[in-house]
Amino acid sequence: METVDVTIIGAGVVGLAVAERLSRTGRTVVVLERNPRHGMETSSRNSEVVHSGIYYPPGTLKARLCVEGRELLYETCHRWDIFHRKTGKLVVACSQDEVPGLDKLLAQGEANGVDGLELIDAGFLRDLEPLVRGVAALRAPCAGIVDSEELMRLLLRQAADQGAIFLWNAPVTAAERAAGGYLLLVRGMADPVETSAVVNCAGLAADTVARMPGLDADAAGYAIRRFKGEYFRLRKSLDIRRLIYPLPDTHGLGIHLTLDRKGGIRLGPNSFPVQTLDYDVDAAHKTEFLGAVSKYLPCVSASEIFPDTSGIRPKLSSDGSFRDFVIAEESARGLPGWVNCVGIESPGLTACLAIAGKVADLLEYAR
Ligand SMILES: Cc1cc2nc3c(=O)[nH]c(=O)nc-3n(C[C@H](O)[C@H](O)[C@H](O)COP(=O)(O)OP(=O)(O)OC[C@H]3O[C@@H](n4cnc5c(N)ncnc54)[C@H](O)[C@@H]3O)c2cc1C
């Protein structure tokens, strides 16, 4: 293979968005994915929520890329007929002492430029969603849902049409600096891939990949902590039209209720640390789910929910403290043309197109 301009490691939704964005420029783009197809890890194991942008401190990448990415995502889905629905969402305070939490999210969301946010009282909440109980709620009309598999297939097809080459079953095992770029060793390939630039979109393995060319990932703060999130599903559909969230807790957004494209209802995810990539859902966690959900949806009983899927978050913090996305071109660490995308947990799906734009800017491929 001749020297390629940019090699992307990982074909989750972020790697695919980056491939689509960079292949627009006419540069040669190769994507190396360790699995037999795209999106087999976190990108197909999430809530598929298009987030509004209320949860992240103003000025952070998470805040900016979520708000920017959301609009890009809706435009793209609309233009290419990818399933999405602006359902809106309600963050529900179940008791008076939770109401200041809504005020804080409202202020933060407004500072982040999230339009249409509104605090509503218990009566209006009951009018909007008769099955949901709470003393007040924050309404975010711009939140919604998207079919992540359809989105990934679109990005893959567009990137391939623009000349990007995808290699499946191609795990990158080592990387070294070479004249004018990098040599990437790929298991099963006799020759290394010679590339001028690298974009590390390796999700749960992004810290491992970041270490490959010699970067000290611990010192850089790139070490990933895996936090699993399980889902349960409701046996029957309920008359609920919006996404329903409790107040966020230390490790996540709280066990919330999301809708899928067929009107099915999922509950989750919970959050706990794990060491391995095991996606089983522990049926014994039903009690935890019922306890959390019954606070805002008292009509659900134990017999009506059953274990569904799970996903694993690539977090940069283990104590619940805020850590921003890392999207960094590493010239300052002696690795010019190497871009690391690390800690791309939620809202990575919502933000994927904006993340791709940021990577393009960093590589100075922006048009
Ligand atoms: C439970 C849960 C719920 C979530 N809910 C939402 C939500 O509702 N809305 C939202 O916006 N975000 C959500 N997210 C976050 C979102 O899913 C992620 O931010 C996004 O999917 C990350 O995409 P990615 O491409 O970076 O990672 P991934 O999808 O994990 O892709 C990384 C790819 O890299 C490949 N790879 C790794 N190492 C190598 C290697 N050495 N060589 C080759 N390939 C390699 C992997 O096989 C994988 O395919 C959620 C996440 C979780 C876990």
PDBQT file of the ligand as one rigid body, heavy atoms in Angstrom, charges set to zero:
ROOT
HETATM    1  C1  LIG A 401     -24.661   3.098  27.938  1.00  0.00    +0.000 C 
HETATM    2  C2  LIG A 401     -24.344   4.250  27.004  1.00  0.00    +0.000 A 
HETATM    3  C3  LIG A 401     -25.338   5.141  26.624  1.00  0.00    +0.000 A 
HETATM    4  C4  LIG A 401     -25.033   6.202  25.790  1.00  0.00    +0.000 A 
HETATM    5  N1  LIG A 401     -26.048   7.006  25.353  1.00  0.00    +0.000 NA
HETATM    6  C5  LIG A 401     -25.771   8.009  24.502  1.00  0.00    +0.000 A 
HETATM    7  C6  LIG A 401     -26.823   8.822  23.992  1.00  0.00    +0.000 A 
HETATM    8  O1  LIG A 401     -27.994   8.564  24.241  1.00  0.00    +0.000 OA
HETATM    9  N2  LIG A 401     -26.501   9.878  23.217  1.00  0.00    +0.000 N 
HETATM   10  C7  LIG A 401     -25.213  10.162  22.889  1.00  0.00    +0.000 A 
HETATM   11  O2  LIG A 401     -24.993  11.176  22.225  1.00  0.00    +0.000 OA
HETATM   12  N3  LIG A 401     -24.200   9.384  23.306  1.00  0.00    +0.000 NA
HETATM   13  C8  LIG A 401     -24.459   8.292  24.077  1.00  0.00    +0.000 A 
HETATM   14  N4  LIG A 401     -23.456   7.483  24.497  1.00  0.00    +0.000 N 
HETATM   15  C9  LIG A 401     -22.105   7.749  24.036  1.00  0.00    +0.000 C 
HETATM   16  C10 LIG A 401     -21.876   7.251  22.597  1.00  0.00    +0.000 C 
HETATM   17  O3  LIG A 401     -22.408   5.963  22.418  1.00  0.00    +0.000 OA
HETATM   18  C11 LIG A 401     -20.374   7.244  22.339  1.00  0.00    +0.000 C 
HETATM   19  O4  LIG A 401     -19.847   8.512  22.651  1.00  0.00    +0.000 OA
HETATM   20  C12 LIG A 401     -20.031   6.937  20.894  1.00  0.00    +0.000 C 
HETATM   21  O5  LIG A 401     -20.683   5.792  20.448  1.00  0.00    +0.000 OA
HETATM   22  C13 LIG A 401     -18.523   6.761  20.781  1.00  0.00    +0.000 C 
HETATM   23  O6  LIG A 401     -18.215   6.386  19.470  1.00  0.00    +0.000 OA
HETATM   24  P1  LIG A 401     -16.743   5.977  19.107  1.00  0.00    +0.000 P 
HETATM   25  O7  LIG A 401     -16.704   5.803  17.634  1.00  0.00    +0.000 OA
HETATM   26  O8  LIG A 401     -15.790   6.935  19.739  1.00  0.00    +0.000 OA
HETATM   27  O9  LIG A 401     -16.482   4.598  19.882  1.00  0.00    +0.000 OA
HETATM   28  P2  LIG A 401     -16.866   3.086  19.499  1.00  0.00    +0.000 P 
HETATM   29  O10 LIG A 401     -18.224   2.963  18.983  1.00  0.00    +0.000 OA
HETATM   30  O11 LIG A 401     -16.508   2.287  20.703  1.00  0.00    +0.000 OA
HETATM   31  O12 LIG A 401     -15.870   2.740  18.329  1.00  0.00    +0.000 OA
HETATM   32  C14 LIG A 401     -14.503   2.515  18.541  1.00  0.00    +0.000 C 
HETATM   33  C15 LIG A 401     -14.045   1.501  17.505  1.00  0.00    +0.000 C 
HETATM   34  O13 LIG A 401     -12.628   1.367  17.597  1.00  0.00    +0.000 OA
HETATM   35  C16 LIG A 401     -12.308   0.005  17.320  1.00  0.00    +0.000 C 
HETATM   36  N5  LIG A 401     -10.965  -0.262  17.833  1.00  0.00    +0.000 N 
HETATM   37  C17 LIG A 401     -10.536  -0.219  19.102  1.00  0.00    +0.000 A 
HETATM   38  N6  LIG A 401      -9.226  -0.535  19.171  1.00  0.00    +0.000 NA
HETATM   39  C18 LIG A 401      -8.825  -0.784  17.908  1.00  0.00    +0.000 A 
HETATM   40  C19 LIG A 401      -7.571  -1.169  17.326  1.00  0.00    +0.000 A 
HETATM   41  N7  LIG A 401      -6.466  -1.356  18.070  1.00  0.00    +0.000 N 
HETATM   42  N8  LIG A 401      -7.505  -1.353  15.993  1.00  0.00    +0.000 NA
HETATM   43  C20 LIG A 401      -8.604  -1.188  15.209  1.00  0.00    +0.000 A 
HETATM   44  N9  LIG A 401      -9.828  -0.837  15.716  1.00  0.00    +0.000 NA
HETATM   45  C21 LIG A 401      -9.919  -0.627  17.041  1.00  0.00    +0.000 A 
HETATM   46  C22 LIG A 401     -13.412  -0.742  18.062  1.00  0.00    +0.000 C 
HETATM   47  O14 LIG A 401     -13.540  -2.049  17.595  1.00  0.00    +0.000 OA
HETATM   48  C23 LIG A 401     -14.633   0.119  17.787  1.00  0.00    +0.000 C 
HETATM   49  O15 LIG A 401     -15.345  -0.307  16.654  1.00  0.00    +0.000 OA
HETATM   50  C24 LIG A 401     -23.710   6.397  25.327  1.00  0.00    +0.000 A 
HETATM   51  C25 LIG A 401     -22.714   5.490  25.706  1.00  0.00    +0.000 A 
HETATM   52  C26 LIG A 401     -23.025   4.415  26.523  1.00  0.00    +0.000 A 
HETATM   53  C27 LIG A 401     -21.957   3.417  26.902  1.00  0.00    +0.000 C 
ENDROOT
TORSDOF 0
